[in-house]
Amino acid sequence: MGGISAQTGKRQGEAGAVISGGIRDAGHSRQMGYPVWATEITPVTGKWRIATPSFLTQ
């Protein structure tokens, strides 16, 4: 979960989130008043989290 997910949750009226896993952007969530409890916090961005495999055919 990251900042965009927190913004979406807050906009939809959620009181906060409990995550069984890692979160990013914990400071952003705190700043906007959206409490998040998680088992891990990671500073790694989610920007490059999707890897596209390359398949070469001959």
C-alpha beads as a LAMMPS data file, in Angstrom:
LAMMPS data file: protein, C-alpha beads

58 atoms
57 bonds

1 atom types
1 bond types

-500.0 500.0 xlo xhi
-500.0 500.0 ylo yhi
-500.0 500.0 zlo zhi

Masses

1 110.0

Atoms # bond

1 1 1 0.000 0.000 0.000
2 1 1 1.265 3.461 -0.833
3 1 1 0.206 7.077 -0.807
4 1 1 -2.274 6.818 -3.672
5 1 1 -4.068 3.908 -2.002
6 1 1 -4.250 5.886 1.244
7 1 1 -5.674 8.907 -0.559
8 1 1 -8.287 6.715 -2.232
9 1 1 -9.252 5.091 1.070
10 1 1 -9.614 8.445 2.803
11 1 1 -11.656 9.867 -0.067
12 1 1 -14.010 6.877 0.124
13 1 1 -14.569 7.470 3.837
14 1 1 -12.360 4.761 5.346
15 1 1 -11.180 5.430 8.907
16 1 1 -7.759 3.838 8.254
17 1 1 -6.137 0.609 7.137
18 1 1 -4.676 -2.532 8.699
19 1 1 -2.217 -4.188 6.336
20 1 1 -0.714 -7.659 6.656
21 1 1 2.387 -6.767 4.688
22 1 1 4.472 -3.764 3.743
23 1 1 3.522 -0.143 3.143
24 1 1 5.247 2.797 1.489
25 1 1 4.742 6.511 2.050
26 1 1 3.950 6.163 5.765
27 1 1 4.762 9.836 6.316
28 1 1 2.315 10.887 3.613
29 1 1 -0.464 8.804 5.159
30 1 1 0.203 10.359 8.589
31 1 1 0.293 13.854 7.124
32 1 1 -3.140 13.493 5.566
33 1 1 -4.635 12.026 8.742
34 1 1 -5.099 8.484 7.448
35 1 1 -3.821 5.993 10.051
36 1 1 -2.152 2.854 8.713
37 1 1 -0.995 -0.169 10.729
38 1 1 1.268 -2.623 8.928
39 1 1 3.691 -5.432 9.643
40 1 1 6.445 -3.751 7.583
41 1 1 7.442 -0.337 6.243
42 1 1 9.577 -0.083 3.135
43 1 1 11.242 3.004 1.655
44 1 1 11.247 1.365 -1.780
45 1 1 9.090 3.069 -4.362
46 1 1 6.431 1.123 -6.228
47 1 1 7.246 2.989 -9.426
48 1 1 9.240 0.153 -10.992
49 1 1 7.540 -2.803 -9.274
50 1 1 6.086 -4.302 -12.448
51 1 1 8.646 -6.166 -14.520
52 1 1 7.894 -7.083 -18.100
53 1 1 9.656 -10.240 -19.280
54 1 1 11.288 -10.168 -22.660
55 1 1 10.699 -13.125 -24.948
56 1 1 12.966 -13.426 -27.931
57 1 1 11.926 -15.707 -30.761
58 1 1 14.258 -16.921 -33.439

Bonds

1 1 1 2
2 1 2 3
3 1 3 4
4 1 4 5
5 1 5 6
6 1 6 7
7 1 7 8
8 1 8 9
9 1 9 10
10 1 10 11
11 1 11 12
12 1 12 13
13 1 13 14
14 1 14 15
15 1 15 16
16 1 16 17
17 1 17 18
18 1 18 19
19 1 19 20
20 1 20 21
21 1 21 22
22 1 22 23
23 1 23 24
24 1 24 25
25 1 25 26
26 1 26 27
27 1 27 28
28 1 28 29
29 1 29 30
30 1 30 31
31 1 31 32
32 1 32 33
33 1 33 34
34 1 34 35
35 1 35 36
36 1 36 37
37 1 37 38
38 1 38 39
39 1 39 40
40 1 40 41
41 1 41 42
42 1 42 43
43 1 43 44
44 1 44 45
45 1 45 46
46 1 46 47
47 1 47 48
48 1 48 49
49 1 49 50
50 1 50 51
51 1 51 52
52 1 52 53
53 1 53 54
54 1 54 55
55 1 55 56
56 1 56 57
57 1 57 58
